[in-house]
Amino acid sequence: MATDDTYFENGREYYKATDNPVWPGRNREHPSAKPGCREHQGPLIETALVKHLLARLDDLEIGSRPSGGEVTAAGKDREAFEALSIAGRLVRCVAGWAINHQIGLGSENLKFVPLQPSGTRSHPQYLQERSIVDSHVHEKAGATFHPMNDGSAEAARKCLVNLVRANPGAMPTWLQVRTIQGLEALDYGEVQPMFAPLATGRKRDLTVLRLQLEALGMVAFRQTLGSLKKDAVAEVAGVLNVGANTLLSWETRLRSEFGRLEVDRTISFAQNHASWIKEARKRRLQGEEYDFDAEDIRRHETDYGDEALIQLGAKYKAALAS
């Protein structure tokens, strides 16, 4: 079976190999729908999710108005963050297809081709570039483009530029312009001040420090499940190819680097996931009726189980070698 073979179900197209939708950013793609056809669904504004998102945005705006003084100031930071997150969901809901198109262009080192003034509308280069970008293949490619390694960093940067140029979202114009200019300058070997690293004198870079923080979560997860701390430390340290005492020293260093809250938060999340698994297993052994299944357990151990630990070890060794 070819990886791009597809099938149709209830009017939507799916890949046979994965059952993933071919056009995930579309709400109305239907093989019998002609261009401009609206007979299969009503306007986007009438869909339940869009209504819900707009209503929640309205509630957040009302509940955070400065005219409310201290009453509406309470919780405003969380509400502002939620509002922007919801706005992002709304864009993905109503224009996910356009996002996929821009991602597809970026993955192929292409970008938006703007309209031209009268003097260059018939320019051969313009006509050629337009013929390349005006295609459904880019939307299709963007829906499945998920770069996960450093070798695709340039393509990921192109995708980011394409999206920021078309939809800066929360960015004011000055930040949009500086971001695009800074990202594009990297293609010419220029590092503008906005993207220049700070001279901190640290022994480890942020990537390594974050992986060390993940390791602390791995230890906390195993300890909460019942392992002795020394055994949990030995297991995680062994996979990362570091000494147990070295791993133990990371907690103090990371509290200094990231602050106590970030370290305690990471450990607490790991403990919560492990506690859920421990309680579920306990109830199952006791024969109690409990609303969970194997998929629930897998979801809670996804970031902390043996497979996740092996992946962390590989990332850590690669980060040290780079």
C-alpha positions in Angstrom: 0.0 0.0 0.0 1.4 3.4 -1.0 1.6 5.9 1.9 -0.5 8.4 -0.1 -3.3 6.1 -1.0 -6.6 7.4 0.3 -10.3 6.5 0.9 -13.5 8.4 1.5 -15.9 8.1 4.4 -18.9 10.3 5.0 -17.6 12.7 2.4 -14.1 13.1 3.9 -10.8 11.8 2.5 -8.4 9.8 4.7 -5.0 8.1 4.2 -5.3 4.4 4.1 -2.0 3.8 5.9 -2.9 6.0 9.0 -6.6 6.8 8.8 -5.6 10.5 9.2 -7.6 13.1 7.3 -6.0 14.4 4.1 -7.4 17.9 4.7 -7.6 18.3 8.5 -7.9 22.0 8.3 -11.1 21.8 6.3 -14.6 21.8 7.7 -16.5 21.4 4.5 -14.4 19.3 2.1 -16.7 17.0 0.3 -16.2 15.2 -3.0 -19.5 16.3 -4.4 -19.2 19.9 -3.3 -18.6 22.3 -6.1 -16.6 25.6 -5.6 -18.7 28.0 -3.6 -21.2 25.2 -2.5 -22.7 25.7 0.9 -25.3 22.9 0.9 -23.3 20.4 3.1 -22.9 22.7 6.1 -24.0 26.2 7.1 -21.6 29.2 7.5 -18.7 28.7 9.9 -20.2 31.2 12.3 -23.0 28.8 13.0 -20.8 25.8 14.0 -21.0 24.8 17.6 -17.2 25.1 18.3 -17.0 28.6 16.7 -20.0 29.8 18.7 -18.4 28.4 21.9 -15.1 30.0 21.3 -16.6 33.4 20.4 -18.8 33.3 23.5 -15.9 32.5 25.8 -13.9 35.4 24.3 -16.8 37.7 24.9 -17.0 36.5 28.5 -13.3 37.0 29.1 -13.4 40.6 27.6 -16.4 41.5 29.8 -14.9 40.0 32.9 -11.6 41.8 32.6 -12.6 45.4 31.8 -10.5 48.0 33.6 -13.7 49.8 34.6 -14.2 47.0 37.1 -11.1 48.1 39.1 -9.7 45.6 41.5 -12.6 43.2 41.0 -11.8 42.6 37.4 -8.1 42.8 37.9 -8.1 39.6 39.9 -7.2 36.7 37.6 -6.6 39.1 34.7 -3.2 37.5 33.7 -4.7 34.1 33.4 -7.7 35.4 31.5 -5.6 37.3 29.1 -3.5 34.2 28.4 -6.7 32.2 27.9 -8.2 34.7 25.5 -5.1 34.6 23.3 -5.1 30.8 23.4 -8.8 30.7 22.4 -8.1 33.2 19.6 -5.5 30.8 18.3 -7.9 27.9 18.5 -10.4 30.0 16.6 -8.0 30.7 13.8 -7.1 27.0 13.5 -10.8 26.2 13.4 -11.8 28.6 10.7 -8.6 28.9 8.7 -6.6 25.7 9.5 -6.5 25.0 5.8 -4.7 28.3 5.2 -2.2 27.5 8.0 -1.4 24.2 6.4 -0.9 25.9 3.1 1.7 28.3 4.6 3.4 25.4 6.4 3.5 23.5 3.1 5.1 26.4 1.4 7.7 26.8 4.1 8.6 23.1 4.1 9.5 23.5 0.4 11.4 26.8 0.9 8.6 28.8 -0.7 6.6 31.8 0.6 3.6 34.0 -0.2 3.8 35.7 -3.6 2.2 39.2 -3.3 0.3 41.0 -6.0 2.5 43.1 -8.2 2.2 46.7 -9.5 1.2 47.2 -13.1 4.9 47.2 -14.3 5.7 43.7 -13.1 2.4 41.9 -13.4 3.5 40.1 -16.5 7.1 39.6 -15.3 8.1 35.9 -16.2 9.5 35.3 -12.7 6.3 36.5 -11.1 4.1 34.4 -13.3 6.3 31.3 -12.6 6.3 31.9 -8.8 2.5 32.3 -8.8 2.0 29.1 -10.8 4.0 27.2 -8.2 2.3 28.6 -5.0 -1.2 28.4 -6.5 -1.7 24.7 -5.9 -3.5 22.4 -3.5 -0.4 20.3 -3.0 1.0 22.7 -0.4 -2.0 22.5 1.9 -1.8 18.7 1.7 1.9 18.7 2.4 1.6 21.2 5.3 -1.0 19.0 7.0 1.6 16.2 7.4 4.8 18.2 7.9 6.1 17.6 11.4 9.9 18.2 11.6 11.4 16.6 14.7 15.1 17.0 14.2 17.7 19.8 13.9 18.2 19.0 10.2 14.9 20.5 9.4 15.5 23.7 11.4 15.8 25.9 8.3 12.4 24.6 7.0 10.8 25.2 10.4 12.1 28.7 10.3 10.6 29.3 6.8 7.3 28.0 8.1 7.4 30.4 11.1 8.2 33.4 8.8 5.3 32.5 6.5 2.8 32.3 9.4 4.1 35.5 11.2 3.9 37.4 7.9 0.3 36.3 7.2 -1.1 36.3 10.7 1.0 37.9 13.5 -1.8 37.1 15.9 -0.9 38.7 19.3 2.1 40.5 17.9 2.0 44.3 17.4 3.4 45.5 14.1 6.8 46.5 15.4 7.3 43.0 16.9 6.1 41.3 13.7 8.5 43.3 11.6 11.5 42.7 13.8 10.7 39.0 14.1 10.5 38.5 10.3 13.6 40.6 9.7 15.6 38.7 12.4 14.5 35.3 11.1 15.3 36.2 7.5 18.7 37.6 8.4 19.7 34.2 9.7 19.5 32.9 6.1 22.3 35.4 5.3 24.5 34.5 8.2 23.5 37.6 10.1 22.3 37.4 13.7 20.4 40.5 14.6 20.3 41.7 18.3 16.8 40.2 18.9 18.1 36.7 18.2 21.6 37.1 19.6 22.3 34.9 22.7 23.1 36.5 26.0 26.6 36.1 27.3 25.8 34.3 30.6 29.0 32.2 31.2 26.8 29.1 31.9 28.4 25.7 31.6 25.3 24.2 30.1 22.9 25.7 27.5 19.1 25.8 27.9 18.5 22.5 26.0 20.7 20.6 28.4 19.2 22.3 31.5 15.7 21.4 30.3 16.6 17.8 29.8 18.1 17.7 33.3 14.8 19.1 34.6 12.9 16.3 32.7 15.2 13.8 34.4 14.1 15.1 37.9 10.5 14.4 36.8 11.5 10.9 35.8 12.9 10.3 39.2 9.9 11.7 41.0 7.5 9.6 38.8 9.3 6.3 39.7 9.6 7.2 43.3 5.9 8.0 43.6 5.1 4.6 42.0 7.0 2.9 44.8 10.7 2.8 43.9 13.2 3.8 46.6 14.7 7.1 45.7 18.2 5.7 45.3 16.8 3.1 42.9 14.9 5.6 40.9 17.9 7.9 40.7 20.2 5.0 39.7 17.8 3.9 36.9 17.5 7.4 35.4 21.1 8.2 35.8 22.1 5.0 34.2 20.1 5.7 31.1 21.5 9.3 30.9 25.0 7.9 31.5 25.8 10.1 34.4 26.6 9.4 38.0 23.8 9.2 40.7 25.4 12.0 42.7 25.6 14.2 39.5 21.9 13.7 38.9 21.1 14.6 42.5 23.1 17.8 42.2 21.0 19.0 39.4 18.0 19.8 41.6 19.9 22.5 43.5 21.5 24.0 40.3 18.1 24.0 38.5 16.4 25.8 41.3 19.0 28.5 40.9 18.6 28.6 37.1 14.9 28.3 36.7 13.6 29.2 40.2 12.1 26.9 42.9 8.6 27.1 41.4 9.6 25.7 38.0 11.4 22.8 39.6 8.7 22.0 42.1 6.1 22.3 39.4 7.9 19.8 37.2 8.2 17.3 40.1 4.6 17.8 41.2 3.3 17.1 37.7 5.3 13.9 37.6 4.0 12.9 41.0 0.4 13.6 40.0 0.7 11.4 36.9 2.3 8.6 39.0 -0.3 8.9 41.8 -3.1 8.5 39.2 -1.6 5.3 37.9 -0.9 4.0 41.4 -4.5 4.5 42.5 -5.9 3.0 39.3 -3.8 -0.1 39.7 -4.7 -0.4 43.4 -8.5 -0.2 42.6 -8.1 -2.7 39.8 -6.4 -5.2 42.1 -9.1 -4.7 44.7 -11.7 -5.5 42.0 -13.4 -2.1 42.3 -15.4 -0.7 39.4 -13.3 2.1 38.1 -13.8 4.2 35.0 -10.4 3.8 33.3 -8.8 1.6 30.8 -5.3 0.8 29.5 -5.3 3.9 27.3 -5.8 6.1 30.4 -2.7 4.6 32.0 -0.7 5.0 28.8 -1.7 8.6 28.6 -0.4 9.3 32.2 2.9 7.5 31.6 3.6 8.8 28.1 6.1 11.4 29.3 7.6 9.3 32.1 7.6 5.6 31.2 10.5 3.4 30.0 10.2 4.5 26.4 10.1 8.2 27.4 13.2 7.6 29.5 15.1 6.0 26.7 14.2 8.9 24.4 15.4 11.4 27.1 18.7 9.5 27.4 19.2 9.8 23.6 18.4 13.5 23.6 20.7 14.2 26.5 23.7 12.4 24.9 23.0 14.2 21.6 22.8 17.6 23.4 26.1 17.0 25.2 27.7 16.0 21.9 26.5 19.0 19.9 
